[in-house]
Amino acid sequence: MKNIQITALGEILIDYTPLPDSDAGMAVFEQNPGGAPANVLACAAKLGRKTAFIGKVGDDIQGRFLADTLNKTGIDTRALRIDGRYFTTLAFVELAENGERSFSFARKPGADTQLSSDELDRDLISHSDILHFGSLSLTDEPARSATMEAVHLARESGAMIAYDPNYRPLLWASKAEAMKQMRSPLPLVDFLKVSDDEVGLLIDCDDPRTGAEKLVDQGLCCVVVTIGSQGALVATKDGSAMVAGFPAKAVDTTGAGDSFWGGFLTRISESGKPLDQLTFQDFQSFARFGNAAASLCVEKRGAMPAMPCREDVLRRMQSAEH
């Protein structure tokens, strides 16, 4: 079996994003495929990587739509489980005037939380170069145990481990429980992406730079803190630096961080370098590519449908140089 370059495990769901109200004055929502790990893969796949998704959806209209979307995006779905006992998770997105979002969820329980360890495709995991996961698969059992088992298996197989903890307060019993679970995988992680307002959940420090440096001191190879339109702070054992973002006309920031991470992991994969040969300069270069991808993503609606192609990313990078 040939290796998959980037495999992601976690939630795939429907983002219902608002459109202008109907003629009767009622709210109208657009069905968009979403879920952070799936979004990351959609970006990487569009940029030319061989990708695979591990997760679970319901045997319903939404679940079949998501499976179809992954297939059309070129993402390997052999490890996507379809389970008629649970509904596919739904997220309803509210957009502020500046494009920022808030969420409410239909996930009690959602199918994504019900992936069990015995449903993991171990062969796929052991033949993956990079395994990426998020923290929403850590909110509930059995998905929490399945996630940790997949990470352990991937590490044993020599894969690099990437982690993006998303904090959605509505999905956790308490902030304390969220912090405990979100921190639990850190000793197993090589690359971490976290937004500036979530650093304090992972380490007892709210300052992005100091927090990132402390996380590197704990053994992580590279910590990236995304800071909205400003760009991303990159930290490794050799230092930390801010990598500036690209100007963008933001329409919808859904998927911005995921497109950044999809671009970043794509460049790691393309480098062909083993973990111990990746340099501080490499990671800054990867972050610049990720920033360009994110600046394009926010200019379109939705997450997966807004992921950019390589030519557009390179064009944006080149235009910024002139």
C-alpha positions as protocol buffer text, in pm:
chain_id: "A"
residue {
  index: 1
  type: MET
  ca { x: 0 y: 0 z: 0 }
}
residue {
  index: 2
  type: LYS
  ca { x: 137 y: 343 z: -99 }
}
residue {
  index: 3
  type: ASN
  ca { x: 148 y: 608 z: 170 }
}
residue {
  index: 4
  type: ILE
  ca { x: -118 y: 875 z: 199 }
}
residue {
  index: 5
  type: GLN
  ca { x: 61 y: 1207 z: 238 }
}
residue {
  index: 6
  type: ILE
  ca { x: -185 y: 1374 z: 479 }
}
residue {
  index: 7
  type: THR
  ca { x: -456 y: 1190 z: 674 }
}
residue {
  index: 8
  type: ALA
  ca { x: -695 y: 1375 z: 904 }
}
residue {
  index: 9
  type: LEU
  ca { x: -921 y: 1237 z: 1175 }
}
residue {
  index: 10
  type: GLY
  ca { x: -1214 y: 1416 z: 1334 }
}
residue {
  index: 11
  type: GLU
  ca { x: -1538 y: 1592 z: 1269 }
}
residue {
  index: 12
  type: ILE
  ca { x: -1705 y: 1647 z: 937 }
}
residue {
  index: 13
  type: LEU
  ca { x: -2034 y: 1831 z: 956 }
}
residue {
  index: 14
  type: ILE
  ca { x: -2268 y: 2075 z: 790 }
}
residue {
  index: 15
  type: ASP
  ca { x: -2207 y: 2447 z: 840 }
}
residue {
  index: 16
  type: TYR
  ca { x: -2535 y: 2629 z: 784 }
}
residue {
  index: 17
  type: THR
  ca { x: -2420 y: 2979 z: 694 }
}
residue {
  index: 18
  type: PRO
  ca { x: -2664 y: 3270 z: 669 }
}
residue {
  index: 19
  type: LEU
  ca { x: -2789 y: 3425 z: 346 }
}
residue {
  index: 20
  type: PRO
  ca { x: -3005 y: 3738 z: 320 }
}
residue {
  index: 21
  type: ASP
  ca { x: -3351 y: 3690 z: 475 }
}
residue {
  index: 22
  type: SER
  ca { x: -3632 y: 3553 z: 261 }
}
residue {
  index: 23
  type: ASP
  ca { x: -3905 y: 3774 z: 114 }
}
residue {
  index: 24
  type: ALA
  ca { x: -4114 y: 3683 z: 419 }
}
residue {
  index: 25
  type: GLY
  ca { x: -3838 y: 3812 z: 650 }
}
residue {
  index: 26
  type: MET
  ca { x: -3733 y: 3463 z: 762 }
}
residue {
  index: 27
  type: ALA
  ca { x: -3369 y: 3358 z: 811 }
}
residue {
  index: 28
  type: VAL
  ca { x: -3219 y: 3160 z: 518 }
}
residue {
  index: 29
  type: PHE
  ca { x: -2918 y: 2928 z: 561 }
}
residue {
  index: 30
  type: GLU
  ca { x: -2687 y: 2778 z: 300 }
}
residue {
  index: 31
  type: GLN
  ca { x: -2574 y: 2414 z: 339 }
}
residue {
  index: 32
  type: ASN
  ca { x: -2193 y: 2411 z: 340 }
}
residue {
  index: 33
  type: PRO
  ca { x: -1966 y: 2111 z: 406 }
}
residue {
  index: 34
  type: GLY
  ca { x: -1741 y: 2179 z: 704 }
}
residue {
  index: 35
  type: GLY
  ca { x: -1556 y: 2046 z: 1006 }
}
residue {
  index: 36
  type: ALA
  ca { x: -1199 y: 2164 z: 1067 }
}
residue {
  index: 37
  type: PRO
  ca { x: -1005 y: 1841 z: 990 }
}
residue {
  index: 38
  type: ALA
  ca { x: -1204 y: 1788 z: 669 }
}
residue {
  index: 39
  type: ASN
  ca { x: -1148 y: 2152 z: 570 }
}
residue {
  index: 40
  type: VAL
  ca { x: -771 y: 2113 z: 616 }
}
residue {
  index: 41
  type: LEU
  ca { x: -777 y: 1808 z: 385 }
}
residue {
  index: 42
  type: ALA
  ca { x: -989 y: 1988 z: 126 }
}
residue {
  index: 43
  type: CYS
  ca { x: -725 y: 2258 z: 107 }
}
residue {
  index: 44
  type: ALA
  ca { x: -436 y: 2010 z: 90 }
}
residue {
  index: 45
  type: ALA
  ca { x: -616 y: 1802 z: -174 }
}
residue {
  index: 46
  type: LYS
  ca { x: -681 y: 2109 z: -388 }
}
residue {
  index: 47
  type: LEU
  ca { x: -310 y: 2193 z: -356 }
}
residue {
  index: 48
  type: GLY
  ca { x: -224 y: 1849 z: -495 }
}
residue {
  index: 49
  type: ARG
  ca { x: -161 y: 1628 z: -191 }
}
residue {
  index: 50
  type: LYS
  ca { x: -284 y: 1268 z: -154 }
}
residue {
  index: 51
  type: THR
  ca { x: -525 y: 1287 z: 139 }
}
residue {
  index: 52
  type: ALA
  ca { x: -757 y: 1061 z: 339 }
}
residue {
  index: 53
  type: PHE
  ca { x: -1026 y: 1127 z: 599 }
}
residue {
  index: 54
  type: ILE
  ca { x: -1112 y: 922 z: 909 }
}
residue {
  index: 55
  type: GLY
  ca { x: -1445 y: 995 z: 1075 }
}
residue {
  index: 56
  type: LYS
  ca { x: -1815 y: 922 z: 1094 }
}
residue {
  index: 57
  type: VAL
  ca { x: -2136 y: 1067 z: 952 }
}
residue {
  index: 58
  type: GLY
  ca { x: -2499 y: 965 z: 981 }
}
residue {
  index: 59
  type: ASP
  ca { x: -2683 y: 764 z: 717 }
}
residue {
  index: 60
  type: ASP
  ca { x: -2892 y: 1068 z: 629 }
}
residue {
  index: 61
  type: ILE
  ca { x: -2915 y: 1340 z: 363 }
}
residue {
  index: 62
  type: GLN
  ca { x: -2639 y: 1542 z: 525 }
}
residue {
  index: 63
  type: GLY
  ca { x: -2402 y: 1247 z: 573 }
}
residue {
  index: 64
  type: ARG
  ca { x: -2439 y: 1130 z: 215 }
}
residue {
  index: 65
  type: PHE
  ca { x: -2384 y: 1487 z: 93 }
}
residue {
  index: 66
  type: LEU
  ca { x: -2061 y: 1507 z: 298 }
}
residue {
  index: 67
  type: ALA
  ca { x: -1931 y: 1172 z: 172 }
}
residue {
  index: 68
  type: ASP
  ca { x: -2004 y: 1283 z: -184 }
}
residue {
  index: 69
  type: THR
  ca { x: -1829 y: 1616 z: -124 }
}
residue {
  index: 70
  type: LEU
  ca { x: -1513 y: 1445 z: 6 }
}
residue {
  index: 71
  type: ASN
  ca { x: -1506 y: 1215 z: -295 }
}
residue {
  index: 72
  type: LYS
  ca { x: -1554 y: 1503 z: -540 }
}
residue {
  index: 73
  type: THR
  ca { x: -1273 y: 1692 z: -364 }
}
residue {
  index: 74
  type: GLY
  ca { x: -1040 y: 1398 z: -426 }
}
residue {
  index: 75
  type: ILE
  ca { x: -1014 y: 1291 z: -62 }
}
residue {
  index: 76
  type: ASP
  ca { x: -985 y: 917 z: 7 }
}
residue {
  index: 77
  type: THR
  ca { x: -1298 y: 810 z: 201 }
}
residue {
  index: 78
  type: ARG
  ca { x: -1221 y: 442 z: 270 }
}
residue {
  index: 79
  type: ALA
  ca { x: -1208 y: 523 z: 646 }
}
residue {
  index: 80
  type: LEU
  ca { x: -1527 y: 731 z: 656 }
}
residue {
  index: 81
  type: ARG
  ca { x: -1791 y: 537 z: 850 }
}
residue {
  index: 82
  type: ILE
  ca { x: -2162 y: 587 z: 778 }
}
residue {
  index: 83
  type: ASP
  ca { x: -2379 y: 497 z: 1077 }
}
residue {
  index: 84
  type: GLY
  ca { x: -2760 y: 496 z: 1069 }
}
residue {
  index: 85
  type: ARG
  ca { x: -2787 y: 516 z: 1449 }
}
residue {
  index: 86
  type: TYR
  ca { x: -2679 y: 882 z: 1468 }
}
residue {
  index: 87
  type: PHE
  ca { x: -2751 y: 1207 z: 1290 }
}
residue {
  index: 88
  type: THR
  ca { x: -2477 y: 1397 z: 1112 }
}
residue {
  index: 89
  type: THR
  ca { x: -2364 y: 1693 z: 1322 }
}
residue {
  index: 90
  type: LEU
  ca { x: -2493 y: 2037 z: 1219 }
}
residue {
  index: 91
  type: ALA
  ca { x: -2341 y: 2377 z: 1300 }
}
residue {
  index: 92
  type: PHE
  ca { x: -2538 y: 2698 z: 1254 }
}
residue {
  index: 93
  type: VAL
  ca { x: -2310 y: 2992 z: 1185 }
}
residue {
  index: 94
  type: GLU
  ca { x: -2389 y: 3354 z: 1268 }
}
residue {
  index: 95
  type: LEU
  ca { x: -2177 y: 3610 z: 1082 }
}
residue {
  index: 96
  type: ALA
  ca { x: -2099 y: 3954 z: 1223 }
}
residue {
  index: 97
  type: GLU
  ca { x: -2055 y: 4252 z: 990 }
}
residue {
  index: 98
  type: ASN
  ca { x: -1674 y: 4205 z: 990 }
}
residue {
  index: 99
  type: GLY
  ca { x: -1712 y: 3841 z: 879 }
}
residue {
  index: 100
  type: GLU
  ca { x: -1636 y: 3693 z: 1224 }
}
residue {
  index: 101
  type: ARG
  ca { x: -1848 y: 3395 z: 1334 }
}
residue {
  index: 102
  type: SER
  ca { x: -2034 y: 3248 z: 1629 }
}
residue {
  index: 103
  type: PHE
  ca { x: -2180 y: 2895 z: 1637 }
}
residue {
  index: 104
  type: SER
  ca { x: -2466 y: 2687 z: 1769 }
}
residue {
  index: 105
  type: PHE
  ca { x: -2465 y: 2307 z: 1729 }
}
residue {
  index: 106
  type: ALA
  ca { x: -2700 y: 2011 z: 1679 }
}
residue {
  index: 107
  type: ARG
  ca { x: -2475 y: 1735 z: 1821 }
}
residue {
  index: 108
  type: LYS
  ca { x: -2649 y: 1530 z: 2094 }
}
residue {
  index: 109
  type: PRO
  ca { x: -2474 y: 1306 z: 2006 }
}
residue {
  index: 110
  type: GLY
  ca { x: -2355 y: 1380 z: 1656 }
}
residue {
  index: 111
  type: ALA
  ca { x: -2224 y: 1094 z: 1444 }
}
residue {
  index: 112
  type: ASP
  ca { x: -1872 y: 1242 z: 1454 }
}
residue {
  index: 113
  type: THR
  ca { x: -1850 y: 1179 z: 1831 }
}
residue {
  index: 114
  type: GLN
  ca { x: -1939 y: 811 z: 1787 }
}
residue {
  index: 115
  type: LEU
  ca { x: -1633 y: 686 z: 1596 }
}
residue {
  index: 116
  type: SER
  ca { x: -1493 y: 398 z: 1801 }
}
residue {
  index: 117
  type: SER
  ca { x: -1142 y: 253 z: 1820 }
}
residue {
  index: 118
  type: ASP
  ca { x: -1249 y: -72 z: 1653 }
}
residue {
  index: 119
  type: GLU
  ca { x: -1369 y: 127 z: 1348 }
}
residue {
  index: 120
  type: LEU
  ca { x: -1026 y: 280 z: 1281 }
}
residue {
  index: 121
  type: ASP
  ca { x: -854 y: 185 z: 956 }
}
residue {
  index: 122
  type: ARG
  ca { x: -522 y: 85 z: 1108 }
}
residue {
  index: 123
  type: ASP
  ca { x: -363 y: 5 z: 774 }
}
residue {
  index: 124
  type: LEU
  ca { x: -437 y: 355 z: 647 }
}
residue {
  index: 125
  type: ILE
  ca { x: -304 y: 518 z: 965 }
}
residue {
  index: 126
  type: SER
  ca { x: 18 y: 318 z: 957 }
}
residue {
  index: 127
  type: HIS
  ca { x: 72 y: 424 z: 594 }
}
residue {
  index: 128
  type: SER
  ca { x: 25 y: 798 z: 646 }
}
residue {
  index: 129
  type: ASP
  ca { x: 311 y: 1049 z: 634 }
}
residue {
  index: 130
  type: ILE
  ca { x: 126 y: 1310 z: 841 }
}
residue {
  index: 131
  type: LEU
  ca { x: -171 y: 1253 z: 1075 }
}
residue {
  index: 132
  type: HIS
  ca { x: -369 y: 1565 z: 1161 }
}
residue {
  index: 133
  type: PHE
  ca { x: -647 y: 1594 z: 1419 }
}
residue {
  index: 134
  type: GLY
  ca { x: -836 y: 1857 z: 1618 }
}
residue {
  index: 135
  type: SER
  ca { x: -981 y: 1884 z: 1966 }
}
residue {
  index: 136
  type: LEU
  ca { x: -1353 y: 1845 z: 1883 }
}
residue {
  index: 137
  type: SER
  ca { x: -1301 y: 1468 z: 1856 }
}
residue {
  index: 138
  type: LEU
  ca { x: -1182 y: 1480 z: 2220 }
}
residue {
  index: 139
  type: THR
  ca { x: -1510 y: 1617 z: 2362 }
}
residue {
  index: 140
  type: ASP
  ca { x: -1690 y: 1281 z: 2395 }
}
residue {
  index: 141
  type: GLU
  ca { x: -1637 y: 907 z: 2405 }
}
residue {
  index: 142
  type: PRO
  ca { x: -1589 y: 690 z: 2209 }
}
residue {
  index: 143
  type: ALA
  ca { x: -1429 y: 936 z: 1962 }
}
residue {
  index: 144
  type: ARG
  ca { x: -1185 y: 1060 z: 2230 }
}
residue {
  index: 145
  type: SER
  ca { x: -1029 y: 716 z: 2279 }
}
residue {
  index: 146
  type: ALA
  ca { x: -1034 y: 647 z: 1905 }
}
residue {
  index: 147
  type: THR
  ca { x: -847 y: 973 z: 1840 }
}
residue {
  index: 148
  type: MET
  ca { x: -577 y: 901 z: 2096 }
}
residue {
  index: 149
  type: GLU
  ca { x: -534 y: 545 z: 1968 }
}
residue {
  index: 150
  type: ALA
  ca { x: -495 y: 672 z: 1612 }
}
residue {
  index: 151
  type: VAL
  ca { x: -232 y: 925 z: 1722 }
}
residue {
  index: 152
  type: HIS
  ca { x: -35 y: 659 z: 1910 }
}
residue {
  index: 153
  type: LEU
  ca { x: -52 y: 422 z: 1610 }
}
residue {
  index: 154
  type: ALA
  ca { x: 58 y: 694 z: 1369 }
}
residue {
  index: 155
  type: ARG
  ca { x: 355 y: 788 z: 1587 }
}
residue {
  index: 156
  type: GLU
  ca { x: 462 y: 426 z: 1617 }
}
residue {
  index: 157
  type: SER
  ca { x: 450 y: 404 z: 1237 }
}
residue {
  index: 158
  type: GLY
  ca { x: 678 y: 705 z: 1200 }
}
residue {
  index: 159
  type: ALA
  ca { x: 420 y: 964 z: 1094 }
}
residue {
  index: 160
  type: MET
  ca { x: 446 y: 1330 z: 1185 }
}
residue {
  index: 161
  type: ILE
  ca { x: 161 y: 1446 z: 1409 }
}
residue {
  index: 162
  type: ALA
  ca { x: -25 y: 1775 z: 1354 }
}
residue {
  index: 163
  type: TYR
  ca { x: -284 y: 1915 z: 1595 }
}
residue {
  index: 164
  type: ASP
  ca { x: -525 y: 2210 z: 1581 }
}
residue {
  index: 165
  type: PRO
  ca { x: -726 y: 2257 z: 1902 }
}
residue {
  index: 166
  type: ASN
  ca { x: -1050 y: 2444 z: 1833 }
}
residue {
  index: 167
  type: TYR
  ca { x: -1234 y: 2570 z: 2142 }
}
residue {
  index: 168
  type: ARG
  ca { x: -1613 y: 2569 z: 2106 }
}
residue {
  index: 169
  type: PRO
  ca { x: -1749 y: 2633 z: 2458 }
}
residue {
  index: 170
  type: LEU
  ca { x: -2095 y: 2491 z: 2378 }
}
residue {
  index: 171
  type: LEU
  ca { x: -1945 y: 2146 z: 2311 }
}
residue {
  index: 172
  type: TRP
  ca { x: -1769 y: 2106 z: 2647 }
}
residue {
  index: 173
  type: ALA
  ca { x: -1911 y: 2034 z: 2995 }
}
residue {
  index: 174
  type: SER
  ca { x: -1684 y: 2307 z: 3136 }
}
residue {
  index: 175
  type: LYS
  ca { x: -1384 y: 2519 z: 3047 }
}
residue {
  index: 176
  type: ALA
  ca { x: -1172 y: 2320 z: 3294 }
}
residue {
  index: 177
  type: GLU
  ca { x: -1265 y: 1992 z: 3122 }
}
residue {
  index: 178
  type: ALA
  ca { x: -1188 y: 2147 z: 2782 }
}
residue {
  index: 179
  type: MET
  ca { x: -843 y: 2259 z: 2899 }
}
residue {
  index: 180
  type: LYS
  ca { x: -765 y: 1916 z: 3044 }
}
residue {
  index: 181
  type: GLN
  ca { x: -863 y: 1727 z: 2728 }
}
residue {
  index: 182
  type: MET
  ca { x: -716 y: 1981 z: 2485 }
}
residue {
  index: 183
  type: ARG
  ca { x: -378 y: 1959 z: 2662 }
}
residue {
  index: 184
  type: SER
  ca { x: -374 y: 1579 z: 2687 }
}
residue {
  index: 185
  type: PRO
  ca { x: -235 y: 1502 z: 2335 }
}
residue {
  index: 186
  type: LEU
  ca { x: 42 y: 1768 z: 2344 }
}
residue {
  index: 187
  type: PRO
  ca { x: 326 y: 1526 z: 2438 }
}
residue {
  index: 188
  type: LEU
  ca { x: 251 y: 1330 z: 2117 }
}
residue {
  index: 189
  type: VAL
  ca { x: 237 y: 1631 z: 1881 }
}
residue {
  index: 190
  type: ASP
  ca { x: 503 y: 1763 z: 1640 }
}
residue {
  index: 191
  type: PHE
  ca { x: 321 y: 2060 z: 1481 }
}
residue {
  index: 192
  type: LEU
  ca { x: 61 y: 2267 z: 1664 }
}
residue {
  index: 193
  type: LYS
  ca { x: -163 y: 2540 z: 1526 }
}
residue {
  index: 194
  type: VAL
  ca { x: -358 y: 2750 z: 1773 }
}
residue {
  index: 195
  type: SER
  ca { x: -537 y: 3085 z: 1742 }
}
residue {
  index: 196
  type: ASP
  ca { x: -417 y: 3373 z: 1956 }
}
residue {
  index: 197
  type: ASP
  ca { x: -727 y: 3369 z: 2178 }
}
residue {
  index: 198
  type: GLU
  ca { x: -684 y: 2995 z: 2253 }
}
residue {
  index: 199
  type: VAL
  ca { x: -316 y: 2987 z: 2362 }
}
residue {
  index: 200
  type: GLY
  ca { x: -415 y: 3023 z: 2728 }
}
residue {
  index: 201
  type: LEU
  ca { x: -622 y: 2705 z: 2708 }
}
residue {
  index: 202
  type: LEU
  ca { x: -312 y: 2500 z: 2626 }
}
residue {
  index: 203
  type: ILE
  ca { x: -56 y: 2658 z: 2859 }
}
residue {
  index: 204
  type: ASP
  ca { x: -85 y: 2891 z: 3157 }
}
residue {
  index: 205
  type: CYS
  ca { x: 4 y: 3202 z: 2958 }
}
residue {
  index: 206
  type: ASP
  ca { x: -217 y: 3429 z: 2744 }
}
residue {
  index: 207
  type: ASP
  ca { x: 62 y: 3605 z: 2554 }
}
residue {
  index: 208
  type: PRO
  ca { x: 90 y: 3438 z: 2210 }
}
residue {
  index: 209
  type: ARG
  ca { x: 470 y: 3459 z: 2176 }
}
residue {
  index: 210
  type: THR
  ca { x: 552 y: 3357 z: 2533 }
}
residue {
  index: 211
  type: GLY
  ca { x: 291 y: 3081 z: 2525 }
}
residue {
  index: 212
  type: ALA
  ca { x: 420 y: 2944 z: 2194 }
}
residue {
  index: 213
  type: GLU
  ca { x: 778 y: 2944 z: 2324 }
}
residue {
  index: 214
  type: LYS
  ca { x: 670 y: 2763 z: 2640 }
}
residue {
  index: 215
  type: LEU
  ca { x: 493 y: 2498 z: 2431 }
}
residue {
  index: 216
  type: VAL
  ca { x: 809 y: 2448 z: 2224 }
}
residue {
  index: 217
  type: ASP
  ca { x: 1000 y: 2408 z: 2552 }
}
residue {
  index: 218
  type: GLN
  ca { x: 762 y: 2119 z: 2632 }
}
residue {
  index: 219
  type: GLY
  ca { x: 892 y: 1934 z: 2327 }
}
residue {
  index: 220
  type: LEU
  ca { x: 684 y: 2045 z: 2029 }
}
residue {
  index: 221
  type: CYS
  ca { x: 882 y: 2088 z: 1707 }
}
residue {
  index: 222
  type: CYS
  ca { x: 686 y: 2388 z: 1578 }
}
residue {
  index: 223
  type: VAL
  ca { x: 404 y: 2596 z: 1726 }
}
residue {
  index: 224
  type: VAL
  ca { x: 210 y: 2835 z: 1503 }
}
residue {
  index: 225
  type: VAL
  ca { x: -22 y: 3097 z: 1651 }
}
residue {
  index: 226
  type: THR
  ca { x: -264 y: 3244 z: 1394 }
}
residue {
  index: 227
  type: ILE
  ca { x: -345 y: 3610 z: 1463 }
}
residue {
  index: 228
  type: GLY
  ca { x: -626 y: 3690 z: 1222 }
}
residue {
  index: 229
  type: SER
  ca { x: -540 y: 3919 z: 932 }
}
residue {
  index: 230
  type: GLN
  ca { x: -203 y: 4006 z: 1091 }
}
residue {
  index: 231
  type: GLY
  ca { x: -66 y: 3663 z: 996 }
}
residue {
  index: 232
  type: ALA
  ca { x: 97 y: 3391 z: 1204 }
}
residue {
  index: 233
  type: LEU
  ca { x: 359 y: 3368 z: 1478 }
}
residue {
  index: 234
  type: VAL
  ca { x: 599 y: 3077 z: 1421 }
}
residue {
  index: 235
  type: ALA
  ca { x: 797 y: 2934 z: 1712 }
}
residue {
  index: 236
  type: THR
  ca { x: 1061 y: 2659 z: 1717 }
}
residue {
  index: 237
  type: LYS
  ca { x: 1361 y: 2581 z: 1941 }
}
residue {
  index: 238
  type: ASP
  ca { x: 1562 y: 2821 z: 1720 }
}
residue {
  index: 239
  type: GLY
  ca { x: 1341 y: 3123 z: 1785 }
}
residue {
  index: 240
  type: SER
  ca { x: 1006 y: 3284 z: 1710 }
}
residue {
  index: 241
  type: ALA
  ca { x: 900 y: 3528 z: 1440 }
}
residue {
  index: 242
  type: MET
  ca { x: 587 y: 3692 z: 1306 }
}
residue {
  index: 243
  type: VAL
  ca { x: 504 y: 3606 z: 944 }
}
residue {
  index: 244
  type: ALA
  ca { x: 283 y: 3881 z: 802 }
}
residue {
  index: 245
  type: GLY
  ca { x: -54 y: 3808 z: 647 }
}
residue {
  index: 246
  type: PHE
  ca { x: -173 y: 3918 z: 302 }
}
residue {
  index: 247
  type: PRO
  ca { x: -435 y: 4189 z: 241 }
}
residue {
  index: 248
  type: ALA
  ca { x: -779 y: 4039 z: 176 }
}
residue {
  index: 249
  type: LYS
  ca { x: -1136 y: 4156 z: 133 }
}
residue {
  index: 250
  type: ALA
  ca { x: -1293 y: 3929 z: 395 }
}
residue {
  index: 251
  type: VAL
  ca { x: -1641 y: 3799 z: 314 }
}
residue {
  index: 252
  type: ASP
  ca { x: -1651 y: 3494 z: 545 }
}
residue {
  index: 253
  type: THR
  ca { x: -1371 y: 3385 z: 779 }
}
residue {
  index: 254
  type: THR
  ca { x: -1510 y: 3030 z: 810 }
}
residue {
  index: 255
  type: GLY
  ca { x: -1224 y: 2794 z: 728 }
}
residue {
  index: 256
  type: ALA
  ca { x: -952 y: 3063 z: 735 }
}
residue {
  index: 257
  type: GLY
  ca { x: -739 y: 2881 z: 993 }
}
residue {
  index: 258
  type: ASP
  ca { x: -804 y: 2548 z: 821 }
}
residue {
  index: 259
  type: SER
  ca { x: -688 y: 2680 z: 484 }
}
residue {
  index: 260
  type: PHE
  ca { x: -375 y: 2819 z: 652 }
}
residue {
  index: 261
  type: TRP
  ca { x: -304 y: 2479 z: 807 }
}
residue {
  index: 262
  type: GLY
  ca { x: -382 y: 2293 z: 486 }
}
residue {
  index: 263
  type: GLY
  ca { x: -127 y: 2510 z: 307 }
}
residue {
  index: 264
  type: PHE
  ca { x: 128 y: 2474 z: 588 }
}
residue {
  index: 265
  type: LEU
  ca { x: 102 y: 2094 z: 601 }
}
residue {
  index: 266
  type: THR
  ca { x: 112 y: 2076 z: 221 }
}
residue {
  index: 267
  type: ARG
  ca { x: 448 y: 2255 z: 222 }
}
residue {
  index: 268
  type: ILE
  ca { x: 581 y: 2025 z: 498 }
}
residue {
  index: 269
  type: SER
  ca { x: 474 y: 1725 z: 288 }
}
residue {
  index: 270
  type: GLU
  ca { x: 623 y: 1869 z: -32 }
}
residue {
  index: 271
  type: SER
  ca { x: 955 y: 1944 z: 138 }
}
residue {
  index: 272
  type: GLY
  ca { x: 1018 y: 1570 z: 169 }
}
residue {
  index: 273
  type: LYS
  ca { x: 1228 y: 1642 z: 479 }
}
residue {
  index: 274
  type: PRO
  ca { x: 1220 y: 1426 z: 791 }
}
residue {
  index: 275
  type: LEU
  ca { x: 1120 y: 1602 z: 1112 }
}
residue {
  index: 276
  type: ASP
  ca { x: 1473 y: 1660 z: 1239 }
}
residue {
  index: 277
  type: GLN
  ca { x: 1579 y: 1835 z: 917 }
}
residue {
  index: 278
  type: LEU
  ca { x: 1302 y: 2097 z: 909 }
}
residue {
  index: 279
  type: THR
  ca { x: 1443 y: 2440 z: 998 }
}
residue {
  index: 280
  type: PHE
  ca { x: 1306 y: 2759 z: 1153 }
}
residue {
  index: 281
  type: GLN
  ca { x: 1339 y: 2922 z: 807 }
}
residue {
  index: 282
  type: ASP
  ca { x: 1142 y: 2634 z: 652 }
}
residue {
  index: 283
  type: PHE
  ca { x: 853 y: 2685 z: 893 }
}
residue {
  index: 284
  type: GLN
  ca { x: 846 y: 3061 z: 826 }
}
residue {
  index: 285
  type: SER
  ca { x: 829 y: 2986 z: 452 }
}
residue {
  index: 286
  type: PHE
  ca { x: 548 y: 2733 z: 510 }
}
residue {
  index: 287
  type: ALA
  ca { x: 356 y: 2992 z: 715 }
}
residue {
  index: 288
  type: ARG
  ca { x: 385 y: 3250 z: 438 }
}
residue {
  index: 289
  type: PHE
  ca { x: 231 y: 3000 z: 195 }
}
residue {
  index: 290
  type: GLY
  ca { x: -42 y: 2924 z: 452 }
}
residue {
  index: 291
  type: ASN
  ca { x: -114 y: 3295 z: 501 }
}
residue {
  index: 292
  type: ALA
  ca { x: -160 y: 3338 z: 125 }
}
residue {
  index: 293
  type: ALA
  ca { x: -402 y: 3042 z: 116 }
}
residue {
  index: 294
  type: ALA
  ca { x: -601 y: 3185 z: 408 }
}
residue {
  index: 295
  type: SER
  ca { x: -623 y: 3532 z: 250 }
}
residue {
  index: 296
  type: LEU
  ca { x: -787 y: 3375 z: -54 }
}
residue {
  index: 297
  type: CYS
  ca { x: -1021 y: 3153 z: 149 }
}
residue {
  index: 298
  type: VAL
  ca { x: -1179 y: 3445 z: 341 }
}
residue {
  index: 299
  type: GLU
  ca { x: -1271 y: 3618 z: 15 }
}
residue {
  index: 300
  type: LYS
  ca { x: -1531 y: 3348 z: -62 }
}
residue {
  index: 301
  type: ARG
  ca { x: -1827 y: 3206 z: 130 }
}
residue {
  index: 302
  type: GLY
  ca { x: -1813 y: 2875 z: 315 }
}
residue {
  index: 303
  type: ALA
  ca { x: -1509 y: 2663 z: 402 }
}
residue {
  index: 304
  type: MET
  ca { x: -1445 y: 2369 z: 166 }
}
residue {
  index: 305
  type: PRO
  ca { x: -1586 y: 2549 z: -140 }
}
residue {
  index: 306
  type: ALA
  ca { x: -1355 y: 2846 z: -70 }
}
residue {
  index: 307
  type: MET
  ca { x: -1025 y: 2654 z: -63 }
}
residue {
  index: 308
  type: PRO
  ca { x: -779 y: 2801 z: -315 }
}
residue {
  index: 309
  type: CYS
  ca { x: -581 y: 2629 z: -590 }
}
residue {
  index: 310
  type: ARG
  ca { x: -200 y: 2640 z: -607 }
}
residue {
  index: 311
  type: GLU
  ca { x: -186 y: 2887 z: -897 }
}
residue {
  index: 312
  type: ASP
  ca { x: -393 y: 3143 z: -703 }
}
residue {
  index: 313
  type: VAL
  ca { x: -180 y: 3102 z: -389 }
}
residue {
  index: 314
  type: LEU
  ca { x: 143 y: 3152 z: -584 }
}
residue {
  index: 315
  type: ARG
  ca { x: -6 y: 3448 z: -770 }
}
residue {
  index: 316
  type: ARG
  ca { x: -99 y: 3617 z: -443 }
}
residue {
  index: 317
  type: MET
  ca { x: 248 y: 3559 z: -303 }
}
residue {
  index: 318
  type: GLN
  ca { x: 408 y: 3701 z: -617 }
}
residue {
  index: 319
  type: SER
  ca { x: 180 y: 4006 z: -631 }
}
residue {
  index: 320
  type: ALA
  ca { x: 275 y: 4093 z: -272 }
}
residue {
  index: 321
  type: GLU
  ca { x: 643 y: 4100 z: -374 }
}
residue {
  index: 322
  type: HIS
  ca { x: 591 y: 4374 z: -635 }
}
